[in-house]
Amino acid sequence: MPQLDTSTWFIVILSMILTLFITFQLKISKHLFPMNPEPKQTTPLKNNTPWEEKWTKIYSPLSLPLQ
């Protein structure tokens, strides 16, 4: 049974890595990225609800008089 010749493995692996790197760089360079978003100036709309216009008092159970 003949021995496996591994003398060319280094150059094959190195050339494969280099080729993959170049192809990925070319793919990424052709990709169009969106522009950076700028913050939008918005003024919050105030909705007046009936319970916001009236003053209500909330009683805590601990502040009620003892029975």
N, C-alpha and C positions, 0 to 999 in steps of 0.2 A: 504494500500500500504506500503510495507516494506521500511525501510530506507536503503540508499546505504552505505555499509560498506567501509570506506576509510582508515581503520587502516593499511592496507598492501600497500597502494600506495607509501609511502615513500621508502620502501625497494625495491619495483618493479622498480621504476624510478631510484633509485641509482644503482641497479644491471644492468639495461639496459645501463646506461651511462658508467659504468665501462666496460661492455662487448663491447660496441661500441669503446671505447678508445683502448682496447686491440686488437681488430680485425684490426682497422686502423693502429695501430703501427706495427702489423705483416705484413700487406700489404705493408706499406711504407718501412719496413726493407728489404723486398725481392726485392724491385725495384732496378734495376741497373742504377745508374746515370752515365752520360758520364764524362770523365776526364776533368779537367779544360783546356780550350784552351790556348795555349801559343801564344804570338804575333809572327807573321811570318815576317821575315826580307825580304823585297822586295825592289829592286831598281827600281825607276820609269823609264820607257822607254821614251826617249825624241824623239818625232816625229818632224822632221823638215818639216815645211810646207812652201810653197813659200812666203806667206805673213809674215812669221816670219823672213825670211832671208833678206827681203828688208826693208829699212827704209822708212816709210811714214810719212808725216806730216799731221796732222789733224788741219784744221782751224776752230776755233770757230767763230760763226757769229758775236760775239761782237768784235773780234779782226780785222775784215776786215775793210778796209777804208770806210769811209762814202761816199755815192754817191750823 
